[in-house]
Amino acid sequence: MSNIIDKYNVSVPRYTSYPPANYFHELEASDYLEAVVRSNEEGTKKLSFYLHMPFCKRLCHYCGCNSYIMPSSGDTVAKYIDAIHKEIDIETTHIDKSRPISQIHFGGGSPTAMPSSVLKEINEHLLSLFPTIDKPEIAIECHPGYLTEEDWINLTNSHFNRFSIGIQDLDEKVLKTVGRTPSNLPLETIIGILRNAGATINMDFLFGLPYQTPESFAKNIERAIALHPDRLVTFSYGHVPWVFKRQQILEKHGLPQPEIKQQMYDNAASLLHEAGYKSIGLDHFVLPEDELYKALEQGLLHRNFQGYCTRRTTGQVYAFGATGISQLDSTYAQNTKDIEEYVDITMSGNISVKKGYKLSPKERIAKEVIERLMCNYRINWHEITDTLAITTDDLKTALHYDESQLKEMEADGIVELTSDGIAMTPDGHPFVRNVAAALDPLMQNTDKKFSKPI
């Protein structure tokens, strides 16, 4: 296995989108608004809204998010929130009001650095504009380091029904090294509050950090299993210091080698499977009754920037806030990263889109193939050609289909090839990004830089 890790632990995209965000280029705001209008006729009618809250009370050294220290002036935050409401009003005038909301997701930064009253007002603004599907997913990423019991209760009264708790690690030495503030309350207390409110609970952990070992990470997972969250996520730390300079701090302490990282994941997966959890994609574990697992069994799992989702909750994504990335059926668009510029442009009545990507017809085919492989660990050529109403030759022409490369991967035990398609082997799951990259025309002779799968 170590030889396979050495061979395939190379720089490849995470494929949370296709194409990845580092392929984005300049895009005019007018082009994006035209895409918003087209989105009423293209793709799913369901709406998924993403709200980017960029502020944190403290920046963790490992962070790869577009985040900023909470300014000392409350005026800056108030102006940002006013701009969020303004952007919602500008953009939603172009969206068919009969379309239903299936998802609302708050990310960051640390969304819970904001007062819960502010978050509640944003939810109510969106919910006042559109109908919803039955049981829409209204989710928030939570930093437990600063939240009191009253804060958690207020969040449960702000329309949220899914809470992702960013634990990362339970070892104080690890947390101190990476600049992460430990949970303010015992996890048992937090879980109790959320359960009493009928909320769905995610617990998020990060592996590959300094001073983590397979044994210490396993202890994290054992404690989490005892709390029985609905979903548990084991994110692999992506070290990209050429993008996020603050990650260089971690190099002074040393980072686990790929083989050690793989052992951390394997141990965690083994413990979770023994406890009855099922694997979803690269890093999620859910209970057998979870709709994500049912979708996986049917080969119908999806993913967007918010994470894994089902056909029930999959919507075109409209993002609000600085750095927010919208994912429409044929167009991606990202707002400016500069907070002051975002506020100024938005409050003047304009959209602050700076860059994005318009997918060609062939790229939309590649997007469908890569998303299915990344989510469901398999591709059935006939299912895709039926869905897209194209021929198998059209499908393979849209890809970088190199049969000799795929057969080499099969010989390495990563995939199984059939006349109907490609399936990842259980041992090959950690390398699904490599197989996706092998099929990706954009990855041939690319000069882009990415993190490694392990």
C-alpha positions as CSV (number, residue, x, y, z in Angstrom):
1,M,0.0,0.0,0.0
2,S,2.9,2.4,0.7
3,N,4.0,2.1,-2.9
4,I,0.5,3.0,-4.1
5,I,0.4,6.0,-1.7
6,D,3.8,7.2,-3.1
7,K,2.6,6.8,-6.7
8,Y,-0.8,8.5,-6.3
9,N,-0.2,11.1,-3.6
10,V,0.3,13.8,-6.1
11,S,-1.2,17.3,-6.6
12,V,-4.8,16.9,-7.8
13,P,-8.0,19.0,-7.4
14,R,-10.5,18.4,-4.6
15,Y,-13.3,18.7,-7.2
16,T,-15.8,20.4,-5.0
17,S,-16.6,22.1,-8.3
18,Y,-15.8,21.4,-11.9
19,P,-13.8,23.2,-13.1
20,P,-12.0,23.9,-9.8
21,A,-12.0,27.5,-8.6
22,N,-8.4,28.2,-9.6
23,Y,-9.6,28.0,-13.2
24,F,-11.8,31.0,-12.7
25,H,-11.1,34.1,-14.7
26,E,-12.5,37.6,-15.0
27,L,-16.3,37.7,-15.3
28,E,-18.5,40.8,-15.7
29,A,-21.3,41.2,-13.2
30,S,-23.7,41.7,-16.1
31,D,-22.7,38.3,-17.5
32,Y,-23.5,36.8,-14.1
33,L,-26.9,38.4,-13.9
34,E,-27.7,37.1,-17.4
35,A,-26.8,33.6,-16.1
36,V,-29.1,34.1,-13.1
37,V,-32.0,34.9,-15.5
38,R,-31.1,31.8,-17.5
39,S,-31.0,29.7,-14.4
40,N,-34.7,30.0,-14.2
41,E,-34.9,27.8,-17.3
42,E,-31.7,25.7,-16.9
43,G,-31.1,22.9,-14.4
44,T,-33.0,22.3,-11.2
45,K,-35.7,24.8,-10.1
46,K,-34.6,24.4,-6.5
47,L,-32.7,27.2,-4.8
48,S,-29.7,26.9,-2.6
49,F,-28.5,30.1,-0.9
50,Y,-25.0,30.5,0.6
51,L,-24.1,33.3,3.0
52,H,-20.5,34.0,3.5
53,M,-19.7,35.4,7.0
54,P,-16.0,36.2,6.7
55,F,-15.2,37.2,10.2
56,C,-13.5,35.2,13.0
57,K,-12.5,36.2,16.5
58,R,-9.2,34.4,15.8
59,L,-7.7,32.9,12.7
60,C,-6.6,29.3,12.9
61,H,-3.2,28.6,11.3
62,Y,-4.5,25.7,9.1
63,C,-7.4,27.7,7.7
64,G,-7.9,27.6,4.0
65,C,-11.1,29.7,4.0
66,N,-11.5,33.3,3.0
67,S,-11.6,34.7,6.6
68,Y,-10.6,37.8,8.5
69,I,-10.2,38.9,12.1
70,M,-13.4,40.4,13.5
71,P,-12.9,44.2,13.3
72,S,-12.9,46.1,16.5
73,S,-15.4,48.5,15.0
74,G,-19.0,47.2,15.0
75,D,-19.7,49.7,12.2
76,T,-17.8,47.5,9.7
77,V,-19.8,44.4,10.6
78,A,-23.1,46.4,10.5
79,K,-22.2,47.7,7.0
80,Y,-21.4,44.2,5.9
81,I,-24.7,42.8,7.0
82,D,-26.6,45.7,5.4
83,A,-24.7,44.8,2.1
84,I,-25.8,41.2,2.5
85,H,-29.5,42.3,2.6
86,K,-29.0,44.7,-0.3
87,E,-27.3,42.0,-2.4
88,I,-30.2,39.6,-1.7
89,D,-32.7,42.3,-2.8
90,I,-30.7,43.0,-6.0
91,E,-30.1,39.4,-7.1
92,T,-33.5,37.9,-6.2
93,T,-35.3,40.3,-8.5
94,H,-33.9,38.1,-11.3
95,I,-35.1,34.8,-9.8
96,D,-38.5,33.3,-10.4
97,K,-40.4,33.7,-7.2
98,S,-42.2,30.4,-7.6
99,R,-38.9,28.5,-7.3
100,P,-38.6,26.8,-3.8
101,I,-35.7,27.1,-1.4
102,S,-34.1,23.7,-0.6
103,Q,-31.0,24.8,1.2
104,I,-29.7,27.8,3.1
105,H,-26.1,27.5,4.3
106,F,-24.0,29.9,6.4
107,G,-20.2,29.4,6.1
108,G,-17.1,31.5,6.7
109,G,-15.0,32.5,8.5
110,S,-17.0,31.7,11.6
111,P,-20.7,32.5,11.0
112,T,-21.3,32.1,14.8
113,A,-19.0,35.1,15.4
114,M,-22.1,37.1,14.3
115,P,-25.0,37.7,16.8
116,S,-27.7,35.1,16.3
117,S,-30.2,38.0,15.8
118,V,-28.3,39.0,12.7
119,L,-28.3,35.5,11.3
120,K,-32.0,35.1,12.1
121,E,-32.9,38.3,10.2
122,I,-31.0,37.0,7.1
123,N,-32.9,33.7,7.2
124,E,-36.2,35.4,7.5
125,H,-35.4,37.8,4.6
126,L,-34.8,34.8,2.3
127,L,-37.7,32.8,3.6
128,S,-40.0,35.8,3.0
129,L,-39.2,35.8,-0.7
130,F,-39.6,32.2,-1.8
131,P,-41.6,29.1,-0.9
132,T,-39.6,26.1,0.5
133,I,-39.5,22.4,-0.2
134,D,-40.8,20.2,2.6
135,K,-38.1,20.3,5.4
136,P,-35.5,22.5,3.7
137,E,-32.0,22.2,5.1
138,I,-31.0,25.4,6.9
139,A,-27.4,24.9,8.1
140,I,-24.7,26.8,9.9
141,E,-21.0,26.1,10.6
142,C,-20.3,26.7,14.3
143,H,-17.1,27.5,16.1
144,P,-17.8,26.2,19.7
145,G,-14.9,28.1,21.2
146,Y,-16.8,31.2,22.0
147,L,-20.5,30.2,22.3
148,T,-22.4,30.2,25.6
149,E,-25.4,28.1,26.5
150,E,-27.6,31.1,25.7
151,D,-25.9,31.5,22.3
152,W,-26.6,27.9,21.3
153,I,-30.3,28.2,22.4
154,N,-30.6,31.4,20.4
155,L,-29.2,29.7,17.3
156,T,-31.8,27.0,17.6
157,N,-34.5,29.7,17.5
158,S,-33.1,31.3,14.4
159,H,-34.6,28.8,11.9
160,F,-31.5,26.6,11.7
161,N,-32.1,22.8,11.7
162,R,-28.6,21.5,10.9
163,F,-25.5,22.4,12.9
164,S,-21.9,21.6,11.9
165,I,-19.7,21.8,15.0
166,G,-16.1,22.6,14.0
167,I,-14.2,20.6,16.7
168,Q,-11.1,19.7,14.6
169,D,-9.4,18.0,17.5
170,L,-9.9,17.4,21.2
171,D,-6.2,17.5,22.2
172,E,-5.3,20.8,23.8
173,K,-1.7,20.7,22.5
174,V,-2.9,20.2,19.0
175,L,-5.4,23.0,19.3
176,K,-2.8,25.4,20.8
177,T,-0.3,24.6,18.0
178,V,-2.8,25.4,15.3
179,G,-4.2,28.5,17.0
180,R,-7.7,27.0,17.6
181,T,-9.7,28.0,20.7
182,P,-11.2,24.9,22.4
183,S,-14.9,24.5,23.0
184,N,-16.3,26.9,25.6
185,L,-18.8,24.3,26.8
186,P,-18.6,20.5,27.2
187,L,-19.6,18.8,24.0
188,E,-22.2,16.9,25.9
189,T,-23.9,20.1,26.9
190,I,-23.9,21.4,23.3
191,I,-25.3,18.1,21.9
192,G,-28.0,18.1,24.5
193,I,-29.2,21.6,23.6
194,L,-29.3,20.9,19.9
195,R,-31.0,17.5,20.4
196,N,-33.7,19.1,22.6
197,A,-34.4,21.5,19.7
198,G,-34.7,18.6,17.2
199,A,-31.7,19.7,15.2
200,T,-29.5,17.5,13.0
201,I,-25.9,17.4,14.3
202,N,-22.6,17.2,12.3
203,M,-19.3,17.0,14.1
204,D,-16.3,18.0,12.1
205,F,-12.7,16.8,12.7
206,L,-9.5,17.6,10.8
207,F,-6.6,15.2,10.5
208,G,-3.0,15.7,9.3
209,L,-2.2,18.5,11.8
210,P,1.0,18.7,13.9
211,Y,1.3,16.4,16.9
212,Q,-1.7,14.3,15.8
213,T,-1.0,10.5,15.7
214,P,-3.2,7.6,14.6
215,E,-3.8,6.8,18.3
216,S,-4.7,10.3,19.3
217,F,-7.0,10.8,16.4
218,A,-8.7,7.5,17.1
219,K,-9.5,8.8,20.7
220,N,-11.2,11.9,19.1
221,I,-13.4,9.6,17.1
222,E,-14.2,7.3,20.0
223,R,-15.4,10.2,22.0
224,A,-17.4,11.6,19.1
225,I,-19.1,8.2,18.6
226,A,-20.1,8.2,22.2
227,L,-22.0,11.4,21.5
228,H,-23.8,9.8,18.5
229,P,-23.9,12.7,16.1
230,D,-26.1,12.3,13.0
231,R,-23.0,12.9,10.7
232,L,-19.3,12.9,11.4
233,V,-16.8,14.4,9.0
234,T,-13.0,13.7,8.9
235,F,-11.5,16.3,6.7
236,S,-8.0,15.8,5.5
237,Y,-5.9,18.9,6.1
238,G,-4.9,20.4,2.7
239,H,-1.5,22.1,3.0
240,V,-1.3,24.9,0.4
241,P,1.0,27.5,2.0
242,W,1.6,29.1,-1.4
243,V,-2.1,30.2,-1.2
244,F,-2.5,30.7,2.5
245,K,0.8,32.0,4.0
246,R,-0.4,31.4,7.6
247,Q,-0.1,27.7,7.0
248,Q,3.7,28.0,6.9
249,I,3.5,28.3,10.8
250,L,2.6,24.6,10.9
251,E,5.7,23.5,9.1
252,K,7.8,24.6,12.1
253,H,6.1,21.9,14.1
254,G,6.2,19.2,11.5
255,L,3.3,17.6,9.6
256,P,2.4,13.9,9.6
257,Q,3.7,11.9,6.6
258,P,1.2,10.6,4.1
259,E,1.3,7.1,5.4
260,I,0.5,8.3,8.9
261,K,-2.3,10.4,7.7
262,Q,-3.8,7.4,5.8
263,Q,-3.5,5.4,9.0
264,M,-5.4,8.2,10.9
265,Y,-8.2,8.0,8.4
266,D,-8.3,4.2,8.2
267,N,-8.5,3.9,12.0
268,A,-11.3,6.5,12.2
269,A,-13.2,4.8,9.4
270,S,-12.8,1.4,11.1
271,L,-14.2,2.7,14.4
272,L,-17.1,4.5,12.7
273,H,-18.0,1.5,10.6
274,E,-18.0,-0.7,13.8
275,A,-20.3,1.8,15.4
276,G,-22.8,1.5,12.5
277,Y,-21.9,4.6,10.5
278,K,-21.7,4.4,6.7
279,S,-19.1,6.1,4.5
280,I,-20.2,8.9,2.2
281,G,-17.7,10.3,-0.3
282,L,-14.2,11.2,0.8
283,D,-14.8,12.2,4.3
284,H,-18.4,11.9,5.6
285,F,-19.9,9.2,7.8
286,V,-23.6,9.0,8.4
287,L,-26.1,6.7,10.1
288,P,-27.8,4.1,7.9
289,E,-31.1,5.9,7.9
290,D,-29.6,9.1,6.7
291,E,-30.9,10.3,3.3
292,L,-27.3,10.7,2.1
293,Y,-26.7,7.0,2.5
294,K,-29.9,6.1,0.7
295,A,-28.9,8.4,-2.2
296,L,-25.5,6.7,-2.3
297,E,-27.1,3.3,-2.5
298,Q,-29.1,4.5,-5.5
299,G,-26.1,6.2,-7.1
300,L,-27.8,9.5,-6.8
301,L,-25.6,11.4,-4.3
302,H,-24.7,15.0,-5.3
303,R,-22.2,17.6,-4.0
304,N,-21.9,21.4,-4.2
305,F,-19.8,23.9,-2.3
306,Q,-22.0,23.3,0.8
307,G,-21.1,19.6,0.8
308,Y,-22.9,16.4,0.0
309,C,-26.6,16.5,-0.8
310,T,-29.4,14.5,-2.3
311,R,-31.7,15.2,-5.3
312,R,-34.3,16.4,-2.7
313,T,-32.0,19.2,-1.5
314,T,-29.8,19.9,-4.5
315,G,-30.4,23.4,-5.8
316,Q,-28.5,25.9,-8.0
317,V,-26.4,27.9,-5.6
318,Y,-26.7,31.7,-5.3
319,A,-24.0,33.1,-3.0
320,F,-24.1,36.3,-1.0
321,G,-21.2,38.1,0.7
322,A,-17.5,38.7,0.0
323,T,-15.8,35.8,-1.8
324,G,-19.1,34.0,-2.1
325,I,-19.2,31.6,-5.1
326,S,-22.4,30.9,-6.9
327,Q,-22.8,27.6,-8.7
328,L,-25.5,27.9,-11.4
329,D,-26.2,25.2,-14.0
330,S,-23.8,26.6,-16.6
331,T,-21.9,29.4,-14.8
332,Y,-19.8,30.0,-11.7
333,A,-19.3,33.4,-10.3
334,Q,-17.3,34.7,-7.3
335,N,-17.7,38.0,-5.5
336,T,-14.7,40.2,-4.7
337,K,-12.6,39.1,-1.7
338,D,-12.2,42.7,-0.5
339,I,-14.8,43.4,2.2
340,E,-14.8,47.2,1.8
341,E,-15.1,46.9,-2.0
342,Y,-17.9,44.4,-1.6
343,V,-19.8,46.8,0.6
344,D,-19.2,49.8,-1.6
345,I,-20.2,48.0,-4.8
346,T,-23.3,46.4,-3.3
347,M,-24.6,49.4,-1.6
348,S,-24.3,51.3,-4.8
349,G,-26.9,48.9,-6.3
350,N,-24.5,46.6,-8.2
351,I,-23.2,43.0,-8.0
352,S,-19.6,42.6,-6.9
353,V,-18.7,39.6,-9.1
354,K,-15.1,39.7,-10.1
355,K,-14.4,36.3,-11.6
356,G,-16.0,33.1,-12.6
357,Y,-16.4,30.5,-15.3
358,K,-18.8,29.8,-18.1
359,L,-18.9,26.0,-18.9
360,S,-18.9,24.9,-22.5
361,P,-21.2,22.0,-23.5
362,K,-18.3,19.6,-23.3
363,E,-17.3,20.9,-19.8
364,R,-20.9,20.4,-18.6
365,I,-20.6,16.7,-19.6
366,A,-17.2,16.4,-17.8
367,K,-18.8,18.1,-14.8
368,E,-21.5,15.5,-14.7
369,V,-19.1,12.6,-15.0
370,I,-16.6,13.9,-12.4
371,E,-19.4,14.8,-9.9
372,R,-20.9,11.3,-10.1
373,L,-17.5,9.6,-9.7
374,M,-16.5,11.8,-6.7
375,C,-19.9,11.3,-4.9
376,N,-20.8,7.7,-5.8
377,Y,-17.4,6.1,-6.5
378,R,-18.7,4.8,-9.8
379,I,-19.6,5.9,-13.3
380,N,-22.2,4.1,-15.4
381,W,-21.8,5.3,-19.0
382,H,-25.4,4.4,-19.9
383,E,-26.9,6.3,-17.0
384,I,-25.1,9.4,-17.9
385,T,-25.8,9.2,-21.6
386,D,-29.5,8.7,-20.9
387,T,-29.5,11.6,-18.5
388,L,-27.7,14.0,-20.9
389,A,-29.3,12.6,-24.1
390,I,-25.9,12.0,-25.8
391,T,-24.0,9.1,-27.2
392,T,-21.2,7.2,-25.5
393,D,-18.8,8.5,-28.1
394,D,-19.9,12.1,-27.3
395,L,-19.4,11.3,-23.6
396,K,-15.9,10.0,-24.0
397,T,-14.9,12.7,-26.4
398,A,-15.8,15.3,-23.8
399,L,-13.4,13.6,-21.4
400,H,-9.7,12.8,-21.4
401,Y,-10.4,9.1,-21.9
402,D,-7.1,7.2,-21.9
403,E,-7.8,3.5,-21.6
404,S,-4.2,2.6,-21.0
405,Q,-4.0,4.9,-18.0
406,L,-7.2,3.5,-16.6
407,K,-6.0,0.0,-17.1
408,E,-2.8,0.9,-15.1
409,M,-5.0,2.2,-12.3
410,E,-7.0,-1.1,-12.5
411,A,-3.7,-3.1,-12.2
412,D,-2.8,-1.0,-9.1
413,G,-6.1,-2.1,-7.5
414,I,-7.7,1.4,-7.5
415,V,-10.5,0.9,-10.0
416,E,-12.5,-1.9,-11.7
417,L,-13.3,-1.4,-15.4
418,T,-16.4,-2.9,-17.0
419,S,-18.1,-2.4,-20.3
420,D,-20.7,-0.2,-18.4
421,G,-18.2,2.1,-16.7
422,I,-15.7,2.6,-13.9
423,A,-16.0,1.7,-10.2
424,M,-13.6,2.6,-7.4
425,T,-12.4,-0.3,-5.3
426,P,-12.6,0.0,-1.5
427,D,-8.8,0.4,-1.3
428,G,-9.0,2.9,-4.1
429,H,-11.4,5.3,-2.4
430,P,-8.7,7.7,-1.1
431,F,-7.5,8.1,-4.7
432,V,-10.9,9.0,-6.3
433,R,-9.5,12.5,-7.0
434,N,-6.7,10.9,-9.0
435,V,-9.1,9.0,-11.2
436,A,-11.3,12.1,-11.7
437,A,-8.1,14.0,-12.7
438,A,-7.2,11.3,-15.2
439,L,-10.6,11.9,-16.9
440,D,-10.3,15.7,-16.7
441,P,-9.3,17.4,-20.0
442,L,-8.3,20.5,-18.1
443,M,-5.7,18.6,-16.1
444,Q,-3.7,17.6,-19.1
445,N,-0.5,19.8,-19.0
446,T,-2.0,22.1,-16.5
447,D,0.1,24.7,-14.6
448,K,-2.4,24.9,-11.7
449,K,-1.3,23.8,-8.2
450,F,-3.5,21.7,-5.9
451,S,-3.3,19.9,-2.5
452,K,-2.5,16.2,-2.3
453,P,-5.2,13.5,-1.6
454,I,-3.4,12.2,1.5
